[in-house]
Amino acid sequence: MEENMEEGQTQKGCSECCLKCLSGIPYASLIATILLYAGVALFCGCGHEALSGTVTILQTYFDVVRSPVDALDVFTMIDIFKYVIYGVAAAFFVYGILLMVEGFFTTGAIRDLYGDFKITTCGRCVSAWFIMLTYIFMLAWLGVTAFSSLPVFMYFNIWNTCQNATLVESSNLCFDLRQFGIVSIGEEKRLCTASENFIKLCESNELDLTFHLFVCALAGAGAAVIAMVVAVSVLIRNHVILTSKSTGRYCTRF
């Protein structure tokens, strides 16, 4: 009988310990971090492959060649964008960890593990700094989302022209790269529906794959914006609680 009571107490203690650990998880911060990682991974992975596909399309079907000198042509810009993608992936991997750590340390259940918690000026400054930084990142991702819509619009025009080429056989539709600033005004790089390269482009897999990769990259940038909005809301709530209450146990699990 005594052994059964001891076992019940042991099980109850483990259960309470697990519940206490689960109650200390900042679920909103966790969701924001997971959404941020998913969005950044989708944007960086799909964006990188879409840029590589763009290089193939420009060289194969539009006959655009890389400049022999160190000039700032479209291929150099694509290489720069790839390096920017590498930097974004590394930076937001670190920032996601910092965001999650900040969420844990501002959780009431986690603070209880350290006994009495006292709000210091340094703690409030760190919280305010995270709010400002996350808000700036949110604005940056809004700009990235708007910029990512440009190649989606361009490829949608090409894809739509390919779909409607058979319906308007009598007309000669053309797609000029100068309209989008890809080549200089002096270069005439047009692709018309009557040309052989246009037919090959429409029948190839590069166009469809690159178009959908850019769409996925745009969706990833949008997910990162949503993650930043959630993170800013969470940080502001935590900061308000930290500054308004200096004693007592209160919930900041968000």
N, C-alpha and C positions, 0 to 999 in steps of 0.2 A: 504493500500500500504506500509506504513511504517512497519507494523507488518510483512509483507511478506519479506521485506528487512532484518529485524532483524533476522527472522528465517533462511534466507539464509546465513547470516553471521555466525550464531551459528552453522549451519550444516557444513559450510566450515571450521570453527575453529576446530570442532571435527574431521573432516576428516583429516585436516593437522596434528592434534595431533596424530591420529592413525598412519598416514604415518610416522611421525617422530619417533614414538615408534618402528614401524616395521623396520625402517631403522637402528635402533640402535642394532638390534639383530645380534650377530656374527654367521651367519648361518653355516660357516664351522666348527667352534668350537662346535656348537650345534649338527651337524651331527656326528662329531668325538665322542662327549660325548654319544649320543644315541647308536652309533655303539659299543662303549666301554661297555656300560651297557648291551647291548644285547649279546655281545660276552662273557662277564664275567658271566652273568646269565646262558647262555647256557652251558658254560664250567663247572661252579660250580654245577649246578643242575644235568646235565646229568652225569658228572664225579662222583658225590657222589652216585647216584643210580647205576651206572655201577660198582663201587667198591663194593657196597653191593651185587650186583648180582654175582660178582666174588667170594666173600666169600661163597655164596650159592653153586656155581658150584664146587669150590675146596673141600668143605666139603661133598657134596652129591655124586659127580661123580668121583672125584679123590681120595677120602678117605684121604684127608689131614686134620690133627687134629691140634688144637692150642696147642702150647707148654705149659706144666703145670708150668714151671718156667718163670721168667721174661726174656725171651730170645728174640732176635731180629729176629723173624720169619716173614713169609709173612703176617700173620694176624696183627701183630704189625705194620708193614710197611703200611698196608692198613689203619689202624686207624690213623697213623701219617698223611697220605695223606688226610684223611678226615678233620683233624684239620687244615691242611694247606689250604684246600679249604675254610673252614670257615673264616680263616684269609684273604685270597685273596678277598673273597666277601666283607668283611667289609672294607678292605683297599681301594679297587678300587671304592667302593661306595663313600667314602670320597674324593678320588682323582678326581673322575668325577665331583663332586661339585666344588672343587677348580679349576679344569681346565675350567669349565664353567664360574666361577666368573672372572678368569683371562681374558677370552675372552671378557666378557662384559666390563671390565675396560680398555681394550686396544682398544675399539671400538671408532672411532672418534665421532659418534653421541652421545654416552653416555658421552664422555668427554665434549662435548659442553653443556651438562646440568649443568655442574659445572663452566661454564664460561671459562676463560683463563686457558689453561692447560700447565703446565710447567713440562718438563721431568727432573726428579731428578736422581741422581746416585743410590739411593735406588731402584727406579722403574726399572732402567736398570739391576740392580743386580737380582731383583726378576724375571724379564723376562728371564735372562740368566740361573738362577737356575731352572726354570721350563723346559727350553730346555734340560738341562743336565739330570734332573730327568726323563723326558719323554723319552729321548733317552735310558737311562738305563732300563726303563720299557719295551721299545720296544725290546731290546736285551733279556730281561728276558722272554718275551712272545714268542720270537723266540725259546728259549730253551724249554719252556713249550710245544710249538707246536711239536717240534721234539720228546720230551719225550712222548707226547700223542699218537704219531704214533706207539709206540712200542706195547701197548695192542691191537691197531687196527690190526697190523700185526699178532699178536699171535692169536687173535680170527678169523681173516680171514683164517688162516691156518686150524684151527679146523672146521670152517664153510665150507671151500672148501673141506676138507677131508670128511665131512658128505655128501656133494653133490655128491662126486665121489665114495663113498663107494659102491654104488650099481653097478657101472660100472666096478669095479675091485674086484669082489667077491673072486677071487682065491688068491689074495694077502692079506697080513695082514699088514696094515698100522698102525703105532703107533705114539702117540704124547707124548713126554717125557718132563716133567716139568723142568728137570735139564738143558735142552738146554737154557732155559730163565732165569735161576738163581732163580726160584721161591722156589725150595727146594735145600737142600745141595746135594753134590755129593754122599754122602753115602746113601741117601734115593732114592729108586727106585719107582717113581710115574709115571707109564706109563699107557696110555689109548689106547688100540688097537681096531681096527675095529671089531675084533671077539668077544670082551667082551660085556657083557650085559649092563654095565654102559655106554659104548660108544653109543650103540643103544638108550638107554634111553635119553642120552644127546642130540643126534641128533633129537629126537622126542619131546623134551621139548621146552618150550617157553623161558627158561632162556638164552639159548645160543643166539638165534636170537635177543632177547631184549637187552641183555648186549652188543652184538656186535654193534648194531645200536646206543646204548647210547654212546659208546666210539667214534663212528664216529661223532655223534653230538657234543660231547665234543671237538673233534679235530677241527671241524668246528668253534666252539665258540672261541677256542684259535686262530685260523686263523683270525677270525673277530676282535679279540682284537689287533692282530698285525697290521692289516690294520688301525684300529682306532688310534693306536700309531703313525703310519707313517703319517697319516693325521694331527694329533695333533702336531707332531714335525715340519712338514712343515708350519703349521699355526703359531706356536710360533716363528720359525726362521724368517718368513716374518714380523711379528709384531716387533720383536726385531730389525731387520734391519731398519725398518721405525722409530722406537723410537730413535735409535741412530743417524740416519742420518738427521732427521728433528726435530728441537727443537721448532719451532714456526710455526704458520699457521694451517689451517684446511686441513687435508688430511685423506684419507680413510684407516682405519685399521679394516674393518668389518670382516676380516677373522681371 
